Amino acid sequence: MSMSPSVPLQEMIRAIRSARTQCEERGVIQRECAAIRAQFRQADNGGRSHNLAKLLYVHMLGYPAHFGQMECVRMIASSRYSEKRVGYLGAMMLLDEKQDASLLITNSIKNDLSHSNQYVQSLALCTLACMGSAEMCRDLAPEIDRLLRASNSYIKKKAALCAVHIVRKVHELGELFAPAARSLLSEKNHGVLHGAVVLITELCERSSESLERFRKTVPDLVQIMKGLVISGYSPEHDVAGISDPFLQVRLLRLLRILGRNNETASDAMNDLLAQVATNTDSTKTVGNAVLYETVLTVLDIKSESGLRVLAVNILGRFLLNNDRNIRYIAMTSLQKIVGTDHNAVQRHRGTIVDCLKDQDASVKRRALDLSLALVSASNIRSMMKELLLFLSSCPPELRSQAANGIFTAAERYAPSKRWHIDTILHVLITAGGDVRDETVPNLIQLITNTSELHCYTVHKLYRALLSDISQQSLVQVACWCIGEYGDLLLRGDCQEVEPMQVCEDDVLDALETVLQSHMSSTATRGFALTATMKLSTRITDNVDRIRSIVSIYGSCIDLELQQRAVEYNALFKKYDHMRYAKKDSTHFCCCGVILFCSVNSFAFNVILGFMLLLTITFVSAPTAPTVTVYEKDGVTLTIVCEKQSDSAMTVTLTGFNSSDCDVSSFTLQAAVPKSVQLHMKAPSGDSLPAGGAAKVTQVVLLNNPNKVRLQNRQMLFIYLVCRGSTVQETVQVDSFPGL
């Protein structure tokens, strides 16, 4: 397609749009750009503005147009307004502060700022505000300050917005514009007022001195805002029945900054905010914009309690709006204040819960966050019903957040142990694959500490295991519980659940199904294998079947399960003649030996791999003494050593915090000679609450086959964070008695 270089801009646009392929479009643009270059090189070019306008259109399409930068500089220096206008437009589009050519227009801008034509001055102001570099701003700041004091409202409005750009580029120049900005508040022109408020907002956000200075203007700002609120219909500034909502929003933002953390300024604007909140029409989007800024201001300053309740009620009305964007910002705001105005937000709990059914994913996520934040001891039962209902149908991307939020709320506000267990089991059945890793050990700890519900729990978990073995967390807890309390399951006399006759073969069938299922992870199989082994002390007729099941995994391809099976087979061979079934709630006896099942260490095998968790010691072993090895700033570390054999020992480290400061990131490490084998199990936690509210324990297994003397050859390293400071300590342990 051929085209003359002198065609008008409209024809060039028509030719580009009619191109059938991108290649054809590029050809049109390349020919036109070549013609424009040729005309730029001509000394006397009458169509300069015409050619530059075409080049700017090419730039808007994404094609290279940098060769027109110098032409922009030349046209800005022209005395003709038509060329100067296109030149400034080109400078704003093709130049930025990183281009050397931008420095060439500084003098032209300075001259045009003093031009007698207000429209030429406006072009210079707009260009400086758009792409002025820090050097240009420093050079031209006095000119802008002069124009802020001009009599022409049109120029003052442009100068105020240009001053905002200068303050953002060179912060220290803010003091230059402060006096003029203060005087602009007495202007009647809305455009000038808008520019002045934007400039003052920028100054206050960047300087504490300016903030204190402009707090004195709060009464003036309040009067301006009142004038807008009570003024009648004004066609020039009215938008959907609201008088100049853009200026109202800017004034409210500035009042929010001035009233923050200042009671005097806040008191001066309380009445105004109440008036705006009650008189603004909420049926239109523009009115909601003003109301939203009003709410943010009320919640951010030191406002009266009644006014804060009014603000929360406005957000509650936003939740009923058909516009999802308005519902979203309402819940975002409520989320920020639910901690400080909990009771006021609680009044809208029903509406918030209804938003869980919203089709929009972002609204649903915000509703979930807010619903979890509203859970309290007084509404735990009703809120949990809604959250569990939501969990059963929520999108996959929200399931993990919902499950973990329910766990946290249940742990904090559970009305009873049984309710707590039922709730967690319900979540595991519904979304067991989306819960966090610590869920399993936490639930095991809860079950262990609730002895009166052992029978009830083992029956419920057994039924859940028969129904579904795909939820790994649920299966792990069920296997552990069956291994610990399988005799209660076999007894079948639990009055709290529907009667169910269970025989030994049924229980072993269930565990064997878990072991053989392709859905079971290595950790889950480890739970099932250990549960099967523990049942050998609880049943009498199927010990040979248990031995057979365990022996199969002695040649398992998975090393963890293989090691477990080999160790259990060794127990069968060496101590089988000492087996009896007496047990209590914390351990069971096998072969005259106590097989301690530490809940913490056992449960953490999901994180650490299925390690040996059965520590063997004689029933009559004496209680080991507790030795304090570290004590400083309220943090105490003790050790208890229990000898397992001539060369093996279990060392229990216990951390305790009696200070008034919470300790976080509490970590213990140990170093021993290379000839000694050391294995540190997972700790029970990593934080020590103040006042001794909880302890952290960690079990260390030591094996010294060569009987090396350990005096002064073992170290403990302690890491913790207290009051924001990291503490690192090294403790030398003189000896581990008996090793």
N, C-alpha and C positions, 0 to 999 in steps of 0.2 A: 504494500500500500504506500503510495507516494504522498508526500505532504510538503507544502511550501513552508519555509521557516517563518513566514510572516502571518501565518494563520492566527486568528484570535484564540484566546484561551478556551472559549467554549467549544470551538471546533476540535482543538487538541484533545479535550476531555472526551468529546463524542467519538473521536477516532480510537482513543485508548479503550473506551468501554465496548466498542464494537469489535475489538480483537477477539478472535475465536479461540486462540490458544495463548498460553503464557509466552511462548517463543515469539509469536506475532506481536504481543504487547511490548516485549523487550525491544523488538526491532523498531517499533514506532517511537518509543522513548529514546533510544540511542540516536536515531536520526534527528529528533527534535533537540536533544541535548547538544549534538554536534553543531547544529545551526545556532543555538543560543551561545555557545562558546565563541563561534566566529563573530557574532554581533557584539559580544562583550569586548573583543579585541579591537573593534573599530573605535576610532577617536571620537567621532561625532555620531552618536547613536540615539536617535529620537525615540526608539521603542524600548528604552532601558527598563522602565517600570513594567511594561507589558511582558518582556522576556523574563524578568525576575519573578513575576507572578506565576508564569508557567513553570519556572524552575521550582518554586515552592510547592506547587501541586505535585510535581514529580517527587519531591522530597517526602510529601505526605504519603505517597504510595510505597515508600521504603527504598527508593532507588538513590544512588549517590548524587549529592548536589553540593558537595563542599566547594567546588570550583566557583560557586557564586558568592563566597564570603566577602571577597574584596569588593565585589560589585555592591554589596550591601553597605560597606563602609563609604564608598563613593556616593551612593545615593542618599545616605544620611546627611552628608555634607552639602547636598544640593539645596538651593534656595527655593525650589518648587515644592509645594506641599504634597502634591500627588506622588512625586518621587520619594520625598522624605518619608511619607507614610508607608510605602511598600518597603523602603530600605529598613525602617525600624522593625516592621513585621518580619522581614528576612533575618535581621539580627537576632530577634527573639527565637526564631526557629532554627537557624543554622549555626549560631554562635553560642558558646557558653564560656564560663570563666577560665576554662582550661585552654581555650584557643588564644593564640597570640594576637589574632586580629581583633579580639574584643578590647584590647588595650587602646587600639587606634581610634575607637569611637568615644573615649572618655571626654576629650575636649569638645567634640560635637555635642554630646549630651549636656555638658556644662553650659555651652552657648545657648542651646535650645531651652534650658531651664530658665533662662533670662529673656526669652523671646517675648515679644509683645502679643503674640497670638496664643490664646489659652490652649488651643488644640495642638499646637506644636509642643508646648510645655507638657501637655498630657502624654504625647508620644514618648517624650524623653523620660517622664516619670514611670510610665508602664514598662519601658525597656529596662531601666535601671532596677525596678522591682522584680523583673523576671530573670535577668541573667547577670546582674551586677556582681563582680568579684569583691573580695574583701578590700583590695587596693582601691577599686573604684568607689566603694562605699566610704572609705576614709576620705578620699579626695572630694567627694560631692556631698557629704553629710551636712556641711554648713549651708549649702544651697537648699537642701531639703528642709532644714530648720527654718530658713527664711520663708519658704513657701508655706509652711505650716501656719505662719502668721499673716499670710496674704488675706486680702479682702474677698477674693473670689472663692466661693464655696466649692465650685467644681474642682479647682486646683487643690484646695485644702483636703478634700476627700482623697484625691490621688496621692498627695504628699504623705498623708497619714499611713496609707497602705504601703507606700515605698519605705517609710521609716520603719515599718515592721520588718521588712526584708533586711534593712541595714542592721537593726538590733540583732536579728538572728545570725547575721554574718559576723558582726563585730560587737560583742556583748558590751564592751566598755563605752560604746557610743550611746547607750541608753540614757545616761544622765543628761546628754545634750538635748534630748527631745522631751524630757519630763515636764519642764515648765509649759511648753507649748501644748503638750497633750492635756495638761490640766485645764488650760484656758479653753480648749475645744469643747469641753463638756457644757459650756454655756451657749453653744450654737443651737439654732432651731432646725437647721437642715438635717434631715434624717441620715443622709449619706455621710455627712461630716461626723455626726454622732457615732455612726456605726464604725467608721475608721478610727475615731478617737478611742472607743471602747476596745477595739481589737488591739490598738497600740498599747493602751494602759494594761490590758491583760498580759501582753507579751513582756512588758517591763516588770510587772509584779511577779511573774513566774520565774524571772531570771535574776532578780535582785531583792534581797530582804529589805534593803533601804527603801527601794521604791514601794515595796509592799506596805511598809509602815507609813510612808508619805501619803499614799493614795487611800489608806483606810479613812482618812479625814474626809474623803469625797463620798462616803457611803450615803449620807443624807441627800446629796445631790443626785446620786444614781437612783435612789429610792423615788425621788420626785419625778425623775425622767420616766421611770418604769410605771409609776402611778398615772402619769399623763397618758401613757400608751394604753393602759388597762381601762381607764374611765372615759377615754376620748370617744367621740361618736364616729359614725361611718366616714371614712376618708378614702375616696376612690384611688388616690395616688399611692397609698401605702397599705390598703386593705388586701388581705389574702384569705378568702373563704370566711369572711366575717371577723378575722383577727387583725388588729391594727399592727402592722409592721412586725410580724412574728420573728423575722431575722434579727432585728434589733433587740427584741425581747429576749431571745435565746442568748444573744451575746451579753446582754446586761445581767442575766441570771448567772451565766458562767463567771463573770467578773465578780459578782456579789458572793458567789461560792468561794472564790479564792480569797476575797477580803475578809469573809466571816469565819474562815476556818481557824480554829484554835484561838478565837478572839471573842470573848463574851460581849463586849461593848458593841462591836460591829454587828454581831449576831442579833442582839436585842433590837438594834435599829432597823433591821429588815424583817423581823418576825411577822409584824402586822401585814406588810406588803405581800409576803409569801403566802400568808393565809388568804388574802384577798385574791391573789392570782389563782390559787388552788381551787377556790370555790366559785369563781366567776368565769373561768375559761371554759369554752365549749369543748366537750370531749367527744363530740360526734364526728368531728373532722380530723383528718390526719395532722393538719397544721396545728390544731388545738392540742392534740396529744403530744406534739413535739415540745410545745411550751410547757405543758404539764409535766412532761418527763424531766425537763431541765429544772423545773421547780422542785420536783421530788428529789433530784440529786442534790440540789442546793440545801434543802431542808435536812437531808440525812447527813450532809457533810459538815454543817456548821453546828454551833452549840444552840440548837433550837429547843423550843418548849416541847414537853412530852406530848401534849395534845396535838401540836402541829406535826410531830413525827408519826403519830397514829393516823392523822389525815393523809400524810404522804404514803404510808403503807396501804391505806384503803384505796388510794388512787392506783397504785400498782395492782391491787386486787381487781379493780375494774378493768385494768389492761389485760388481765388474764382471761377475761370474758370476751375480748375483742376478736373479731373474725380474722384480723390480720395476724399472721403467724410471726411476723417480725416484731410486732408490738408485744405479743405474748412472750417471745424470746427475751427481749430486753427487760420485761417486767420480772421474769424469773431470775435473770442475771443480777438485777438490782436487789431482789429479795434475798438471793444467796449471800450477798455481801453484808446484809444487815441482820440476818437471822440470828447471829450470835449476840448482838446488842439489843435487838428489839424482838426477842423470841416470841413473846406473848402476842404482840401485834400481828406478826406473821402467822401465828397459829390460827388466827381467826379465818384465814383463807386456806386452811389445810384441805378442805374438800375440793375447792377449785383447783388447787395444785395437784392433788391426786388425780383428778379428772384429766389433767394434761398428760398423764402417763399413757392415755389412749390416743394421743395425737398422732397423726400420720407422718408428720415431719420428724425426721430423726434427731435433728438438733434440738427441737423443742422437747422431745421425749427425753433426751439426755439431761437437759437442764431440769426438767421436772423430776427426774430420778435423783439428781444431786440435792435438790431442795427437799424432796420428800424424805430422804435419809437424814437430812439435817433437822427435820422437824420431829423425828422420833424422840419420845421422852418416856419417862416412867409411867406417866398417866395415860398415854395413848398407845403403848407398845403393842397391845393385843390387836386393836383395830387397824393400826398402821401396818402391822406385820401381815395381816390378812390381805391388805391391798398390795403390798410389796411381793408377797408370795404369788399372788394371782398374776402380777405383772411379770414375775420371773418365768412363769410357765409359758408365756407367749411373747416375751421380749425378743428383739433382734439379737442375733449371735454376738454382734459387737458390743452389746450392753450387758450381756449375761454375766460376764466376769465381774464387772463393776457392781451389778445388782446383788450377786451372791455374796461378795466380800463385804458390801455395805450391810447386808442383812446379818452376817456373822458378827460384825462389829457392834451393831445395835443390840443384837440378842445377848451378846456377852456383857454389855453394859447395863441393860435394863431388864433382863429376864425376870419375870415375876416368880418363877419357880424353876427348880432344876429339871423337872420333867418337861415343862414347856420348852426350856432351853434345848434339851436333847431332841425333842420332837421337831423343833424348828430347824435345827441343823440337819437332822436326818432328811427332812423334807427337801431342803436345799440340795443335799447330796444326791437324792433320788432324781431331782429335777435337772440339776446342772452340776453334777459331780466332776465333770471334766473341766470346768471353768473356775474352780476355786483355787486359792493360793496354796502354796506348799505347806504352810504351817497349820492348815486346817486339820489335817489328820492328827498330828500330835496334840493339838489343843482339844480336840474332841475326845481323844483317848484319855487325856488328863481329866477332863470333865467326867467321863464315865467312871474312871477309877475312883474319883473322890465322892461319887454318889452311890454308895454301897446299897442303899435301899432300893435302887432302881436297876441293879444288875440283872435281875431276872427279866424285868420288863424290857430292858434295852437289848439283851441278847436275843429275845424272841422277835422283836421288831427287826433287828438287823438280819436275822436268819431268814425271815420272810422276804425282806428286801433283796437278799442275796439270791434267793430262789427265783425272784421275778426278773432281775436284770443284773448281769455281771459286766455290763459295758462301762459303768461309771467307776473308774479306778479308785477314786478316793473313798467312795462308799464301800467297795469291795475290800479295801485295805482295812478299814475300821471294822467291818463285819468279821473278817478273818481273825483280827486281833481279839475281838470280843468273844468269838466262839472258842478260840484257844484258851482264853482266860476263864470263861464262865460256861464252858460247854456242858458241865455237869448240871447246871441250872436249866439248860435247854433240854437235856435228856429227862430231867425230873418231870417236866410238863405240868407243874402245879401253879403256874403264874396266873393269878386271878385278875390281873389288870389287862390282859389281852385275851382274844378268843382262844379257847382250848385247842391245842395242836399236839398230836402224838408224834414224837420224833424219836427214832431209834439211832443207835450208833452208826449203822450203815448209811442212814440218810445224811448224817452230818459229814461223814467221810466222803460220801458221794458229792456233796456240795463243794467241799474243799478240793477234791480231785478234779471237778469240773473247772474250777478256777485255775488250777495248775495246768490243765491241758488246753485251755481256751487260747485261741490266737489273739484275742482282745486283751489278754492280761500282760501287763508290762513285767519287766524283771523284778521291780520292787514289789509289785502285787503278788507275784509268784513266791517271792521271799516271805511275805506275810503268811500266805497260805501254807507254805512248807513248815514254817515255825509253828503255826497254829496246829497243824497235823501232829507235829512232834510233841507239843504240850498236851495234846489230848491223850497221849499214851499214859499219862498219870491219872486221867479222869475216867477212862473206860477200861473194861476188863476183858471183853470178848473179842476185840479186834486189834490187839497189839501186833499180831503177826501181819495184818494188812497194813498197819501203819509202818512197820519195819520195811515191808515191801515197797510201799510208796516212796519212803525216804531213800531207800537204796537205789531206786531207779535214777534219781537225780545225782547220784555219785559219779556218774559219767556224763552229766549234762554238759552241753557245749558252752553254756554260760558259766564263767568261772565263779561268779558270786554264789549261784545256786549250787554249783559243784562243791565249793568249799563248805557251804552250809550243810549239805547232805553228808559229806565225809565226816564232819565233826559230830553230827547227830548219830551217824552209824557207830562212831567210836563210843558214844555214850551207851548205846544199846549193848555193845560187846563187853565193855569193861564194867558197867554198873547195873546191868539188867537184873541181877539177882537181888539188888537192894531196893527195887521199885516198890512204892506204895502210894496210895492215892490221897493221903491227908494233905490238905492245903488250906491256906487262909487267903485274905484279900490281896496280899502283896506279893506272895511267892508260892510256888508249889514244890513239893518234894519229889525227887526222882532218884532212886538208887541210894537212899540215905544221904543225898546231896541236895542242897538248896540251889535251884536254878533261878537266880534273881532276874526279874524282867523289869529293868528300869524303864518307866514310861517315856521319859524324855529321850533317852538314848535310843530306845527301840523305835520310837516314832520318827526320829530324824533319819532313819535309814533311807527314806524316800530321797533325801537330799544327798546323802553321803554314799549311797550304795548299800547293799545288804551285808553289813559287817557282822562279826561275831558279837552277839549281844547277851550271851549267857555266861555269866561269871561264876565259877564254881568255888564254893567255900563250904566248910563243914558246919553242921547245925550248931555245934557247941562252940563256934569260934567266938573268942572274947571281943568285946566292944573296943575298937581302936581309939586311941586318944586323938584329940583335936589339937593341932599345933598352929599357932599364929605366926605367919612368915612375913606379913606386911601390914603396917598400920600407919596411915598418914592422912591428915585432913578429913577424918571421918570415914575413909575407905579402908576396910579391913579384908585381908585375904587369909584364909585358913586352909590347912590340908589335913586329910585323914588318910592314912596308909593302911591297907588291908592286904596281908600276905596271902597269896593264892597257892604258891608252891615254893620250893627252894629257890627258884629263880624268877618267879612271876609275882607281880604286885599290882593292885588297883589303888590309884591315888585319886581322891576326890578333892577338887579345888572348889572353894566356896567364897564368893565375893559378897560383901555386905557394906551398905552405905548409911551411916548414921548422921551425916551432915544435913544441912538445910538446902542443899543444891542437888538437883537431879544430875546423875552421871549417865552419859550416853556413849555409844561406840566402845563399850567395855570389852576388851579383847585380851586373852591370855595366850602366851606362847611359851614353850619350854625348850631347853637345849640340854642334851646329855651326851656322854661320850659315844663314839661311833659303835662301839661294841655292844651298847645297850639298845634294844629295840623299843621305840616309843610310838604309841598310837593315841592321839587325842581325839576323843569323841566330840560330837557337836555340843556346844553349850546350851543351857536352857534358855538363854536370852542374851541380849547385848546392852541392856540398860539397868541401872540401879536407881530406883526412885529414892527421893530424899526421905529421911526419917526411918529408914529400915523397912519400908513398905514391902519390899520383895528382895529376894536373893538371886544370884546367878551361880549355878553349879556347873562344873565340867569334870568329866571322868577321864583319867589318863591311865592307859594300860602300859606297864613297864615289864620288860623281859630281859633278864641279865644272865644269859646262859653261861657266860665265862666267869661269873662271880667277881666282876671287877669292883674294887673299892671305889665308892662314889663321893668320898669326902671332898667338899669344895669344888666339885666338878660338874654341878648341875645348876642351871640358871632359869629363872622365871622372868619373862618380859611382860610388863603390864602397860596397856595403852588405854586411855580414857579421855573423854571430853567433859569438862565441867566449867560452867559459866563462859562458854564459848572458847575456852583455851584447851589445847591439847596437852596432855600429860603423858610422859613416857618414863617408866621406872624399870630398873633392873634389880631383881632380888636374887641373892645367892642362898641356896638351900644347902645347909651343911651336910645333911645326909637323909636318905630315906630309910628309916629303921627296918632292919631285917633283910635288906636287899643287897 
